[in-house]
């Protein structure tokens, strides 16, 4: 949609143009979704659409601190690219949209970059994911620990990843 044209409407509904055609638009009651999801109680004032500068700064600092945990500046950049691709893969694809290509550019393993993203998601409680949930990760972790203890872990036999740095 590009612009509103009330003069083309029927006086009751807003219209807009899309692909050079006048179309009818509808307004959506987002507050009802917030209430249904328990984000605020019925009749309670909805959360503001903006946050204070200090809150935004605190959030930004959390992101920067996580990124700067990388051991090298190259890995810090890899963390940045991985987070951007995770949050917006369509517009943040300069270094790739998959962790494998980003990790290759950053000089670390895909698994290390993925683990660092999971750490960040868990730390800031981001629950958007198309990956495994935390219970599955805990189960897989225990399986890996048992494999290490039994001497059957893949790291004992794979030599192709020894040059990779941890993220």
Secondary structure, 3 states (H helix, E strand, C coil): CCCECHHHCCCCCCEEEECCEEEECCCCCHHHHHHHCCCCCCCCCCCCCCCCHHHHHHHHHHHHHHHCCCCCHHHHHHHHHHHHHHHCCCCCCCCCCCHHHHHHHHCECHHHHHHHHHHHHHHHCCCCCCCCCHHHHHHHHHHHHHHHHHCCCHHHCCCCCCCCECC
